[in-house]
Amino acid sequence: MSQTRNPSQVKRRRVFYIPGYDPIHPRRYRELYRTESTAQAAISNYEIGQTPKTGKGPYGWHVNAVIDGAKVEADVEVLLWSDIVRDSMATSIPATYWQLVRTAWTYITTGTLRRLMWMRKGPVIAALYPVGMLLLQLLIAVIAGAMVNARGKSLLMPYIGIVGHLISLAAGAALFAVILRWFKKKDGKFFAYYLMHDYAFSARWRGANPPALENRMDAFGDIIAAALQDDVDEVLIVGHSSGAHLAVSILADLFRAGRVPTGGPALGFLSLGQVVPMMSFLPDAYRLRADLAHLSGQNGVTWVDVTAPGDSCAFALCDPVALSGVQSNERKWPLVISAAFTQSLAPETWKALRWKFFKLHSNTSVPLIGPKTMTTSKLRLDRRRWLIATATARPQSPASMYPRPNTRAPRHDAAKAHAAARKGLALALS
C-alpha cells in the first residue's frame, strides 16, 4: 500500500485495528494474533514474534518478523469502542424485544430491507436470524407457560377454586420468565441477543452515529493523525465488520481536515468482512455516504476491501461505494478482492469452519494455505500482509459537508458491482 514510498521497502509500520460491534477485551485480539500468526509463520516459512507494548496510548503489542531475509517491525494498536458496545447491550429482556420491533419497523418501512435483499442473501439471512430466533424463543416460553397454567388449573381449581387458578397462572408466568432468561444466558451459543443489539444500534439512529461514537471516532482520528507524523514507512488501518465503516468516516475526516501529509508514511486501509450496506442504506446515513464518496476519490490512500463468499455475515464482493449510490467519475477505491476460503484455507480448516458462520466472520486471521495465498502475495494483499503488518480534533462539520446522495441501490448497481469485483480480482491474480 503506497502513498509516497515504495511498499516493498516497508520496514517499520504502525497498525491500527478497529474491531466491529464487539464487547470483548482487547486481550482476545492479542492472543488470537499470537496463536494464528505463529501458525501462519509455520505454513509460510517465516519468523514472527510478539512482545508487549511499551509507552502510552491504546492497547497494543509490538511485532518483529523476518520474511525472505527482510526484517519488519510493527506496532499494533487496537482502537476500542467496546465500552460503547457494552452500554448498548445492557438492556433487559423486554427492552430487547422492543428493540426487535423498533429495528424491524425501521428497516421495513424505510425500504432498507427490500434493497438489502437485492444483494447477497447470506448477510440478509444473518440479519433476519435474530428476529426469527428471538420470536421462536418467545413462542417456546409462551407455549410452555400456557401448558403449565392449563395443567395447574385442571389439577388445582376443583379443590381450591380461584386460588388454584392464581397459583397456576403464577407458575406458568414463572416458567415463561425462566425459559427466556435461560435463552439469554445461553446467548453465547445462539447469538440472538448479540445480533439484535448490533442491528438495533444502527437502526436506532437510522444510519447516523450516536454522539458518544462520534466523539470516540474524533479521538481515533487524532491518534492516527499523530501516527502519520511518525518516522515509519507505513500506517495501516484495518477495519473489521462494523469497524470498516467507522474507519471510512475517520479517514475521510482526516483528508477533509488536511491531516494526511503528502510526504509522510504510506497510508493503507484494509477493510475486512465489511457490512457497509447495512448502514449506508439507512435513510439518515448521510455522513457515511458522503465519507464513502470522499474517501473513494483520494490519491493519498490505498483501500483494499477483502471479503469472502463463504462469510455469510459480510457483503462479499459487493463494492460498498457503488452499492451506496455515491460512485463518481473521480472514484479510485476500493479494490475489491476475495479471500476465497475454499482455495486459501486448508481443507480441514474450511471443513471445520464452514458451518460456523459467526466464528468464520469474526476470526479474521485464520492461517491461510493454498494457491490463493501464493497468488495474491504478488500484490502483497494476502492475509500474510495483515499478519506481517500487525507487526487536532475534527471540528464540527457543517451540514453541507454531508450531502444527501441517492440512497437507492437498484439491481443493476449490484450487478455492476459484482462484475467490477470479478474484473478487479482477475486483474489482481494476473
C-alpha positions as CSV (number, residue, x, y, z in Angstrom):
1,M,0.0,0.0,0.0
2,S,1.6,3.2,-1.1
3,Q,1.3,6.9,-0.9
4,T,4.8,8.4,-1.4
5,R,7.0,5.4,-0.6
6,N,7.7,2.0,-2.1
7,P,5.6,-0.6,-0.1
8,S,8.2,-3.3,-1.0
9,Q,10.7,-1.5,1.3
10,V,8.4,-1.2,4.3
11,K,10.4,-2.0,7.4
12,R,8.6,-0.1,10.1
13,R,4.8,0.1,10.3
14,R,2.1,1.3,12.7
15,V,-1.1,-0.7,12.5
16,F,-4.5,0.4,14.0
17,Y,-7.2,-2.3,14.2
18,I,-10.8,-1.1,14.5
19,P,-13.0,-4.0,15.6
20,G,-16.6,-4.4,14.8
21,Y,-19.5,-4.4,17.2
22,D,-17.8,-6.5,19.8
23,P,-17.9,-6.1,23.7
24,I,-14.8,-8.2,24.4
25,H,-11.5,-7.2,26.0
26,P,-8.6,-6.4,23.6
27,R,-6.6,-9.2,25.1
28,R,-8.6,-11.6,23.0
29,Y,-7.3,-9.9,19.8
30,R,-3.7,-10.1,21.1
31,E,-4.0,-13.8,21.9
32,L,-5.7,-14.5,18.6
33,Y,-3.0,-12.7,16.8
34,R,-0.3,-14.6,18.7
35,T,-1.6,-18.0,18.0
36,E,-2.7,-17.5,14.4
37,S,0.4,-15.6,13.3
38,T,2.6,-18.4,14.7
39,A,0.6,-20.9,12.7
40,Q,0.8,-18.8,9.6
41,A,4.6,-18.4,10.0
42,A,5.0,-22.2,10.1
43,I,2.9,-22.5,6.9
44,S,4.6,-19.7,5.0
45,N,8.1,-20.3,6.3
46,Y,9.0,-17.0,8.0
47,E,9.8,-15.9,11.6
48,I,7.5,-13.8,13.7
49,G,7.5,-12.8,17.3
50,Q,5.4,-10.6,19.6
51,T,6.4,-8.5,22.7
52,P,4.3,-6.3,25.0
53,K,3.8,-2.7,24.0
54,T,5.9,0.0,25.7
55,G,4.7,3.5,26.3
56,K,1.3,5.1,26.4
57,G,-1.6,5.0,24.0
58,P,-4.2,2.4,23.0
59,Y,-3.8,-1.2,24.0
60,G,-1.4,-3.0,21.7
61,W,1.7,-5.0,21.1
62,H,5.0,-5.0,19.2
63,V,5.8,-7.4,16.3
64,N,9.1,-8.4,14.8
65,A,9.2,-10.6,11.7
66,V,11.8,-11.9,9.3
67,I,10.5,-12.8,5.9
68,D,12.7,-13.8,3.0
69,G,15.6,-12.4,4.9
70,A,14.0,-9.0,5.4
71,K,13.2,-7.6,8.8
72,V,9.9,-6.0,9.5
73,E,8.7,-4.2,12.7
74,A,5.2,-3.1,13.6
75,D,3.4,-1.6,16.5
76,V,-0.2,-2.8,16.6
77,E,-2.8,-0.9,18.5
78,V,-6.5,-1.7,19.0
79,L,-8.8,1.3,18.7
80,L,-11.5,0.3,21.2
81,W,-15.2,1.2,21.4
82,S,-16.2,-1.9,23.2
83,D,-17.4,0.1,26.2
84,I,-20.0,1.8,23.9
85,V,-21.0,-1.6,22.7
86,R,-21.4,-3.0,26.2
87,D,-23.5,0.0,27.2
88,S,-25.8,-0.6,24.2
89,M,-26.2,-4.2,25.2
90,A,-27.1,-3.6,28.8
91,T,-30.8,-4.0,28.3
92,S,-33.5,-6.2,29.8
93,I,-35.3,-9.0,28.0
94,P,-38.4,-6.8,27.4
95,A,-36.2,-4.0,26.1
96,T,-34.6,-6.3,23.7
97,Y,-37.9,-7.4,22.3
98,W,-38.8,-3.7,22.0
99,Q,-35.6,-3.2,20.0
100,L,-36.7,-6.0,17.8
101,V,-40.0,-4.3,17.0
102,R,-38.3,-0.9,16.5
103,T,-35.5,-2.2,14.3
104,A,-37.8,-4.3,12.1
105,W,-40.0,-1.2,11.7
106,T,-37.1,0.9,10.7
107,Y,-35.6,-1.5,8.1
108,I,-39.0,-2.4,6.6
109,T,-40.8,1.0,6.4
110,T,-37.7,2.8,5.0
111,G,-37.3,0.2,2.3
112,T,-33.8,-0.7,3.5
113,L,-34.6,-4.3,4.0
114,R,-36.0,-4.5,0.4
115,R,-32.9,-3.0,-1.1
116,L,-30.6,-5.3,1.0
117,M,-32.5,-8.3,-0.3
118,W,-31.2,-7.4,-3.8
119,M,-27.7,-8.1,-2.5
120,R,-26.2,-11.4,-1.3
121,K,-28.7,-13.5,0.6
122,G,-26.2,-14.6,3.3
123,P,-26.0,-11.3,5.3
124,V,-29.7,-10.7,4.9
125,I,-30.4,-14.1,6.4
126,A,-28.0,-13.3,9.1
127,A,-29.9,-10.1,9.8
128,L,-33.2,-11.9,9.9
129,Y,-31.8,-14.7,12.1
130,P,-32.0,-12.8,15.5
131,V,-35.6,-11.8,14.7
132,G,-36.6,-15.3,14.0
133,M,-34.7,-16.8,16.9
134,L,-36.0,-14.3,19.4
135,L,-39.6,-14.9,18.3
136,L,-39.0,-18.7,18.4
137,Q,-37.7,-18.4,22.0
138,L,-40.7,-16.3,22.9
139,L,-43.0,-18.8,21.3
140,I,-41.4,-21.7,23.3
141,A,-41.7,-19.7,26.5
142,V,-45.4,-18.9,25.9
143,I,-46.3,-22.4,25.0
144,A,-44.5,-23.9,28.0
145,G,-46.1,-21.3,30.3
146,A,-49.5,-21.9,28.9
147,M,-49.2,-25.6,29.3
148,V,-48.2,-25.3,32.9
149,N,-51.0,-22.9,33.6
150,A,-53.6,-25.1,31.9
151,R,-52.4,-28.2,33.7
152,G,-52.3,-26.5,37.0
153,K,-55.8,-25.2,36.7
154,S,-57.1,-28.7,35.8
155,L,-55.5,-30.1,38.9
156,L,-56.0,-27.4,41.5
157,M,-59.2,-25.5,40.7
158,P,-61.5,-28.4,41.5
159,Y,-60.1,-28.3,45.1
160,I,-59.2,-24.7,45.9
161,G,-61.0,-22.8,43.2
162,I,-59.8,-19.3,42.4
163,V,-56.7,-19.8,44.5
164,G,-55.7,-22.7,42.3
165,H,-56.2,-20.5,39.2
166,L,-53.9,-17.9,40.6
167,I,-51.3,-20.5,41.6
168,S,-51.4,-22.0,38.1
169,L,-51.1,-18.6,36.5
170,A,-48.1,-17.7,38.7
171,A,-46.4,-21.0,37.9
172,G,-46.9,-20.5,34.1
173,A,-45.6,-16.9,34.3
174,A,-42.6,-18.1,36.3
175,L,-41.7,-20.8,33.8
176,F,-42.2,-18.3,31.0
177,A,-39.6,-16.0,32.6
178,V,-37.2,-18.8,33.5
179,I,-37.1,-20.0,29.9
180,L,-36.5,-16.6,28.4
181,R,-33.7,-16.0,31.0
182,W,-32.2,-19.3,30.1
183,F,-32.1,-18.5,26.5
184,K,-30.4,-15.1,27.2
185,K,-27.9,-16.8,29.5
186,K,-27.0,-19.2,26.6
187,D,-26.7,-16.5,24.0
188,G,-23.1,-17.4,23.6
189,K,-24.4,-20.3,21.5
190,F,-27.4,-18.7,19.9
191,F,-26.1,-15.1,19.3
192,A,-29.7,-13.9,19.0
193,Y,-29.5,-11.1,21.6
194,Y,-26.0,-10.1,20.5
195,L,-27.0,-9.7,16.8
196,M,-30.3,-8.0,17.8
197,H,-28.3,-5.4,19.8
198,D,-25.9,-5.0,16.8
199,Y,-28.6,-4.2,14.3
200,A,-30.6,-2.1,16.8
201,F,-27.5,0.0,17.4
202,S,-27.6,1.1,13.8
203,A,-31.3,1.3,13.3
204,R,-31.9,3.4,16.4
205,W,-30.1,6.3,14.8
206,R,-31.3,5.4,11.3
207,G,-27.7,5.2,10.0
208,A,-26.3,8.2,11.8
209,N,-23.6,7.8,14.5
210,P,-24.6,8.4,18.2
211,P,-22.8,11.3,19.9
212,A,-20.7,9.0,22.0
213,L,-19.4,7.2,19.0
214,E,-18.7,10.4,17.1
215,N,-16.6,11.6,20.0
216,R,-14.7,8.3,20.1
217,M,-14.1,8.5,16.3
218,D,-12.7,12.0,16.7
219,A,-10.2,10.6,19.3
220,F,-9.3,7.8,16.9
221,G,-8.6,10.3,14.2
222,D,-6.3,12.3,16.5
223,I,-4.3,9.1,17.2
224,I,-4.0,8.2,13.5
225,A,-3.1,11.7,12.6
226,A,-0.3,11.7,15.1
227,A,1.0,8.3,13.7
228,L,1.2,9.9,10.3
229,Q,3.8,12.3,11.7
230,D,6.0,9.4,12.9
231,D,9.2,8.2,11.3
232,V,7.6,5.0,9.9
233,D,7.2,3.7,6.4
234,E,3.5,2.9,6.6
235,V,0.4,3.5,8.7
236,L,-2.1,0.7,8.1
237,I,-5.7,0.9,9.2
238,V,-7.6,-2.4,9.5
239,G,-11.3,-2.2,9.9
240,H,-13.3,-5.4,10.5
241,S,-17.1,-5.7,10.1
242,S,-18.7,-2.6,11.5
243,G,-15.3,-1.2,12.2
244,A,-14.8,-0.9,8.4
245,H,-17.4,1.9,8.1
246,L,-16.0,3.6,11.2
247,A,-12.6,3.6,9.5
248,V,-14.1,5.1,6.3
249,S,-15.5,8.1,8.2
250,I,-12.4,8.6,10.3
251,L,-10.1,8.6,7.3
252,A,-12.5,10.8,5.3
253,D,-12.4,13.4,8.1
254,L,-8.6,13.3,8.1
255,F,-8.4,14.0,4.4
256,R,-11.0,16.8,4.7
257,A,-9.0,18.5,7.5
258,G,-5.7,18.2,5.6
259,R,-4.2,16.0,8.3
260,V,-2.7,13.4,5.9
261,P,0.7,14.7,5.0
262,T,1.8,14.3,1.3
263,G,5.4,13.4,2.3
264,G,4.6,11.2,5.2
265,P,4.2,7.5,5.7
266,A,2.3,5.5,3.1
267,L,-1.3,5.2,4.3
268,G,-3.2,2.0,3.8
269,F,-6.7,0.9,4.6
270,L,-7.8,-2.7,4.7
271,S,-11.5,-3.4,5.2
272,L,-12.3,-7.0,6.2
273,G,-15.7,-8.6,6.1
274,Q,-17.5,-5.2,5.7
275,V,-21.2,-4.8,6.3
276,V,-21.4,-1.2,4.9
277,P,-24.8,-1.6,3.1
278,M,-26.4,-2.4,6.5
279,M,-25.6,1.2,7.5
280,S,-25.4,3.2,4.3
281,F,-28.8,2.0,3.0
282,L,-30.5,3.5,6.1
283,P,-32.2,6.9,5.4
284,D,-30.1,9.1,7.8
285,A,-26.7,7.7,6.9
286,Y,-25.8,10.9,5.1
287,R,-22.4,11.2,6.8
288,L,-21.4,7.7,5.9
289,R,-22.4,8.0,2.2
290,A,-20.6,11.3,2.0
291,D,-17.5,9.8,3.6
292,L,-17.6,6.8,1.2
293,A,-17.7,9.2,-1.8
294,H,-14.9,11.4,-0.4
295,L,-12.5,8.6,0.6
296,S,-13.0,6.6,-2.6
297,G,-11.6,9.5,-4.6
298,Q,-8.4,10.1,-2.6
299,N,-4.9,9.5,-4.1
300,G,-3.3,9.5,-0.7
301,V,-4.6,6.2,0.5
302,T,-4.7,2.6,-0.8
303,W,-8.0,1.0,0.1
304,V,-8.4,-2.8,-0.3
305,D,-11.6,-4.5,0.6
306,V,-11.3,-8.2,1.3
307,T,-14.4,-10.4,1.7
308,A,-15.2,-14.0,1.0
309,P,-18.4,-15.6,-0.4
310,G,-18.0,-18.2,2.4
311,D,-18.6,-15.5,5.0
312,S,-22.4,-15.3,5.3
313,C,-22.3,-12.3,7.6
314,A,-20.5,-10.0,5.2
315,F,-21.5,-8.5,1.8
316,A,-18.9,-10.4,-0.1
317,L,-17.5,-8.9,-3.3
318,C,-20.1,-6.1,-3.0
319,D,-18.5,-2.7,-3.8
320,P,-19.6,-0.6,-0.8
321,V,-19.2,2.7,-2.7
322,A,-21.1,1.7,-5.8
323,L,-23.9,0.0,-3.8
324,S,-24.3,3.0,-1.6
325,G,-25.1,5.1,-4.7
326,V,-22.2,7.5,-4.3
327,Q,-19.9,6.4,-7.1
328,S,-18.4,9.3,-9.1
329,N,-16.0,9.7,-12.0
330,E,-13.3,10.6,-9.5
331,R,-13.7,7.3,-7.7
332,K,-10.4,5.3,-7.3
333,W,-11.2,2.9,-4.5
334,P,-11.7,0.3,-3.1
335,L,-10.0,-2.6,-4.8
336,V,-12.4,-5.4,-4.1
337,I,-10.9,-8.9,-3.8
338,S,-11.9,-12.2,-2.5
339,A,-10.3,-14.2,0.3
340,A,-11.7,-17.3,-1.5
341,F,-11.8,-19.5,1.6
342,T,-12.3,-22.7,-0.5
343,Q,-8.9,-22.1,-2.0
344,S,-7.0,-20.2,0.7
345,L,-7.9,-22.3,3.7
346,A,-6.6,-25.8,4.3
347,P,-9.3,-28.3,3.5
348,E,-9.6,-29.4,7.2
349,T,-9.8,-25.8,8.4
350,W,-12.6,-25.0,5.9
351,K,-14.5,-28.1,6.8
352,A,-14.3,-27.2,10.5
353,L,-15.4,-23.6,10.0
354,R,-17.8,-23.8,7.0
355,W,-21.0,-24.0,9.1
356,K,-19.8,-21.9,12.0
357,F,-20.9,-18.7,10.4
358,F,-20.3,-16.2,13.2
359,K,-16.9,-17.7,14.1
360,L,-15.9,-17.6,10.4
361,H,-16.9,-13.9,10.2
362,S,-15.2,-12.8,13.5
363,N,-11.9,-14.7,13.1
364,T,-10.1,-12.6,10.5
365,S,-6.6,-14.1,11.0
366,V,-7.2,-17.8,10.3
367,P,-3.9,-19.2,8.8
368,L,-4.2,-19.5,5.0
369,I,-2.6,-22.1,2.8
370,G,-3.1,-22.9,-0.9
371,P,-2.9,-21.3,-4.3
372,K,-4.8,-18.2,-3.4
373,T,-2.3,-17.3,-0.7
374,M,0.6,-17.7,-3.1
375,T,-1.0,-15.9,-6.0
376,T,-2.2,-12.8,-4.2
377,S,1.1,-12.5,-2.4
378,K,2.4,-11.0,-5.7
379,L,0.4,-7.9,-4.8
380,R,1.2,-8.1,-1.0
381,L,-2.5,-8.2,-0.4
382,D,-2.9,-11.7,1.0
383,R,-3.5,-12.5,4.6
384,R,0.2,-12.6,5.3
385,R,0.2,-8.9,4.6
386,W,-2.1,-8.5,7.7
387,L,-0.1,-10.8,9.8
388,I,3.3,-9.3,8.9
389,A,1.9,-5.8,9.2
390,T,0.3,-6.3,12.5
391,A,3.8,-6.4,13.3
392,T,-6.1,18.4,16.2
393,A,-9.7,17.2,16.9
394,R,-12.0,17.3,13.9
395,P,-14.1,20.5,14.0
396,Q,-17.9,20.2,13.8
397,S,-18.6,19.9,10.1
398,P,-21.4,22.0,8.5
399,A,-24.4,20.1,7.2
400,S,-23.4,20.9,3.7
401,M,-20.3,18.7,4.1
402,Y,-22.7,15.7,4.2
403,P,-24.8,15.9,1.1
404,R,-27.9,13.7,0.6
405,P,-26.9,11.4,-2.3
406,N,-29.2,8.9,-3.8
407,T,-29.8,6.2,-1.2
408,R,-31.4,3.7,-3.6
409,A,-29.4,0.7,-4.6
410,P,-31.1,-0.7,-7.8
411,R,-30.4,-4.2,-9.0
412,H,-28.3,-3.1,-11.9
413,D,-25.9,-1.4,-9.5
414,A,-25.5,-4.7,-7.6
415,A,-24.8,-6.5,-10.9
416,K,-22.2,-3.8,-11.9
417,A,-20.5,-4.1,-8.5
418,H,-20.2,-7.8,-8.8
419,A,-18.8,-7.5,-12.4
420,A,-16.3,-4.9,-11.2
421,A,-15.3,-7.1,-8.3
422,R,-14.7,-10.1,-10.6
423,K,-12.8,-7.9,-13.0
424,G,-10.6,-6.5,-10.2
425,L,-9.9,-9.9,-8.8
426,A,-8.9,-11.2,-12.3
427,L,-6.5,-8.3,-12.7
428,A,-5.1,-8.9,-9.2
429,L,-4.4,-12.5,-9.9
430,S,-3.0,-12.0,-13.4
